[in-house]
Amino acid sequence: MDLLVTNANVLTMDGRDTPASPTRSAIAIHAGKIVAVGRDQDVAAFRRPAMRVIDAGGRTVLPGFIEPHNHMVGYGTALIGVDARTPPNETIADLVTRLRQAAAASPSHRWILGRGYDDTGLRDMRHPTRRDLDRASTEHPIVIWHNSGHLLVANSKALAIAGITATTADPPGGRIGRLEGSAEPDGVLYEAPAQTMVSRLIPAYEPAELAAAFARAQDEFLRHGVTTIHDAHVSRLRGLDIHDTYRRMHAEGALKLRVNMFMQWDYLKELDFAPSTSRPSSTTWSSPSTGAATRSRSTPTATRPSTPSSSRTGGRFRRSPGPTTATGSSTARCAIPASSSRSVGSG
């Protein structure tokens, strides 16, 4: 990638510039790396015939933003599901309408999934119940997650598939919501032990669905200038191998972000990667096409001496050729003005 950004207010965050008194206005990028930052006339020498040029129009250009905590794959799958957030939904009736529309466009066996509802933002000022979701469909299993992630709501079909009835006891650490004055479940499942009673039954996403979800989530991060993320929970979740998703996107050259992955200890043990004693370390990938480096970390962290840099294949880790570290890189990543609708690397 060769790029020249001119007529900009470049803030490198090194303390030499301020928004009120910028001293640098141009950036030259060659082969995905920043090769010069300075005034337009200083950087003009790096211009080449085939180089793309962006006139920033006086807008501010910043280093790529570092996001400290996210769940990338979960965010992506939420984007391809029903939008249960407020806004756009102001009432439970609005939620039901969106779920009904999704159900009408899907075969009866398909699960209808939504994420992001907020009982405190809805005019109803309460959680939806199984009865509300049944108004959307009784033929489709329906599940929507609260925006906190600490509870979900399931309709009668989903509860029946999970075998949750009036006689089902609350699991340790979780709670099954009950209809007032009754032992009948109201569809609200609190905390992971209760949520898992239903969520473990949701079919895994097809590879094409997951790739589309990941791409949408990644584009959203890049659109807002985020170029480095920290995935706080990398394990297997609802049929998804999250680490394997990153590995596949990296192998296909589709990973454009730098990723720090916090590997769950139980997941590492499943992979036979967690020895009885551990020591701090990390694994790192880098994408030849984007320069994006990916570091895997766990708490506690573990490594095998023969795999300082690795990707996973068949339940084991193997050495990856040509890694670059996630820190100390000169890879070009900067937030480009909104008019260009893209980001270019971060370093």
ZIZI-V750446 format. One record per residue. N is the residue number from 1. SS is DSSP state (H for helix, E for strand, C for the rest). PSI is psi in whole degrees, -180 to 180 (NA if undefined). Layout:
# ZIZI-V750446
<<N | SS | PSI> <N | SS | PSI>>
This chain:
# ZIZI-V750446
<<1 | C | 123> <2 | C | 126> <3 | E | 141> <4 | E | 122> <5 | E | 124> <6 | E | 171> <7 | C | 45> <8 | C | 166> <9 | E | 92> <10 | E | 119> <11 | E | 110> <12 | C | -6> <13 | C | 24> <14 | C | 6> <15 | C | -6> <16 | C | -21> <17 | C | 152> <18 | E | 158> <19 | C | -30> <20 | C | -25> <21 | E | 71> <22 | C | 146> <23 | C | -10> <24 | C | 141> <25 | C | 0> <26 | E | 152> <27 | E | 134> <28 | E | 132> <29 | E | 129> <30 | E | 129> <31 | C | 37> <32 | C | 8> <33 | E | 143> <34 | E | 122> <35 | E | -16> <36 | E | 142> <37 | E | 129> <38 | E | -155> <39 | C | 160> <40 | H | -47> <41 | H | -29> <42 | H | -38> <43 | H | -15> <44 | H | -27> <45 | H | -19> <46 | H | -1> <47 | C | 137> <48 | C | 158> <49 | C | -41> <50 | C | 4> <51 | C | 136> <52 | E | 138> <53 | E | 130> <54 | E | 121> <55 | E | 111> <56 | C | -11> <57 | C | 33> <58 | C | 2> <59 | C | 162> <60 | E | 136> <61 | E | 127> <62 | E | 160> <63 | E | 154> <64 | C | 142> <65 | E | 146> <66 | E | 118> <67 | C | 131> <68 | C | -14> <69 | C | 117> <70 | E | 174> <71 | C | 85> <72 | H | -49> <73 | H | -39> <74 | H | -39> <75 | H | -42> <76 | H | -45> <77 | H | -29> <78 | H | -35> <79 | H | -28> <80 | C | 1> <81 | C | -167> <82 | E | 131> <83 | E | 106> <84 | C | 10> <85 | C | 165> <86 | C | 124> <87 | C | 165> <88 | C | -14> <89 | C | 123> <90 | C | -22> <91 | C | 166> <92 | H | -35> <93 | H | -37> <94 | H | -43> <95 | H | -46> <96 | H | -40> <97 | H | -46> <98 | H | -42> <99 | H | -39> <100 | H | -40> <101 | H | -41> <102 | H | -40> <103 | H | -40> <104 | H | -26> <105 | C | 8> <106 | C | 149> <107 | C | 155> <108 | C | -24> <109 | C | -14> <110 | C | 134> <111 | C | 137> <112 | E | 119> <113 | E | 139> <114 | E | 162> <115 | E | 146> <116 | E | 9> <117 | E | 152> <118 | C | 107> <119 | C | -30> <120 | C | -16> <121 | C | -18> <122 | C | 145> <123 | C | -27> <124 | C | -24> <125 | C | 45> <126 | C | 167> <127 | C | 144> <128 | C | 160> <129 | C | 177> <130 | H | -36> <131 | H | -38> <132 | H | -48> <133 | H | -29> <134 | H | -25> <135 | C | -21> <136 | C | -44> <137 | C | 142> <138 | C | -3> <139 | C | -24> <140 | C | 137> <141 | C | 131> <142 | E | 135> <143 | E | 132> <144 | E | 140> <145 | E | 144> <146 | E | 153> <147 | C | -19> <148 | C | -19> <149 | C | -3> <150 | C | -4> <151 | E | 160> <152 | E | 166> <153 | E | 132> <154 | E | 146> <155 | C | 180> <156 | H | -38> <157 | H | -46> <158 | H | -40> <159 | H | -40> <160 | H | -41> <161 | H | -37> <162 | H | -9> <163 | C | 27> <164 | C | 117> <165 | C | -173> <166 | C | -23> <167 | C | -3> <168 | C | 125> <169 | C | 152> <170 | C | 134> <171 | C | 153> <172 | C | 127> <173 | C | -1> <174 | C | 175> <175 | E | 138> <176 | E | 118> <177 | E | 146> <178 | E | 147> <179 | C | 142> <180 | C | 130> <181 | C | 17> <182 | C | 161> <183 | C | -4> <184 | C | 134> <185 | E | 139> <186 | E | -1> <187 | E | -14> <188 | E | 124> <189 | E | 121> <190 | E | 130> <191 | H | 162> <192 | H | -42> <193 | H | -36> <194 | H | -41> <195 | H | -39> <196 | H | -25> <197 | H | -31> <198 | H | -48> <199 | H | -28> <200 | C | -17> <201 | C | -8> <202 | C | 127> <203 | C | 148> <204 | C | 151> <205 | C | 147> <206 | C | 150> <207 | H | -40> <208 | H | -38> <209 | H | -44> <210 | H | -40> <211 | H | -41> <212 | H | -40> <213 | H | -45> <214 | H | -44> <215 | H | -41> <216 | H | -43> <217 | H | -45> <218 | H | -42> <219 | H | -35> <220 | H | -44> <221 | H | -49> <222 | H | -36> <223 | H | -29> <224 | C | 11> <225 | C | 8> <226 | E | 125> <227 | E | -10> <228 | E | 132> <229 | E | 162> <230 | E | 106> <231 | E | 114> <232 | E | -4> <233 | E | 90> <234 | E | 113> <235 | C | -156> <236 | E | 134> <237 | E | 121> <238 | C | 49> <239 | C | 1> <240 | E | 128> <241 | E | 100> <242 | H | -41> <243 | H | -40> <244 | H | -31> <245 | H | -47> <246 | H | -43> <247 | H | -44> <248 | H | -44> <249 | H | -38> <250 | H | -45> <251 | H | -31> <252 | C | 0> <253 | C | 18> <254 | C | -4> <255 | C | 113> <256 | C | -10> <257 | C | 155> <258 | E | 135> <259 | E | 124> <260 | E | 119> <261 | E | 126> <262 | E | 101> <263 | E | 132> <264 | C | 137> <265 | H | -40> <266 | H | -35> <267 | H | -42> <268 | H | -37> <269 | H | -37> <270 | H | -35> <271 | C | 3> <272 | C | 37> <273 | C | -3> <274 | C | 104> <275 | C | 170> <276 | C | -28> <277 | C | 152> <278 | C | 158> <279 | C | 149> <280 | C | 133> <281 | C | -178> <282 | C | 161> <283 | E | 148> <284 | E | 138> <285 | E | 166> <286 | E | 144> <287 | C | 120> <288 | C | -32> <289 | C | -27> <290 | C | -15> <291 | C | 5> <292 | C | 130> <293 | E | 144> <294 | E | 124> <295 | E | 133> <296 | E | 130> <297 | E | 153> <298 | E | 165> <299 | C | 105> <300 | C | 167> <301 | C | 156> <302 | C | 157> <303 | C | 164> <304 | C | 138> <305 | C | -30> <306 | C | -1> <307 | C | 62> <308 | C | -25> <309 | C | 126> <310 | E | 161> <311 | E | 166> <312 | E | 137> <313 | E | 125> <314 | C | 36> <315 | C | -2> <316 | E | 166> <317 | E | 142> <318 | E | 157> <319 | E | 137> <320 | C | 138> <321 | C | 143> <322 | C | 46> <323 | C | 157> <324 | C | 150> <325 | C | 156> <326 | C | -11> <327 | C | 154> <328 | C | 11> <329 | C | 151> <330 | C | 13> <331 | E | 137> <332 | C | 116> <333 | E | 114> <334 | E | 154> <335 | E | 115> <336 | C | 151> <337 | C | 150> <338 | H | -30> <339 | H | -23> <340 | H | -13> <341 | C | 39> <342 | C | 168> <343 | E | 155> <344 | E | 108> <345 | C | 175> <346 | E | 143> <347 | C | NA>>
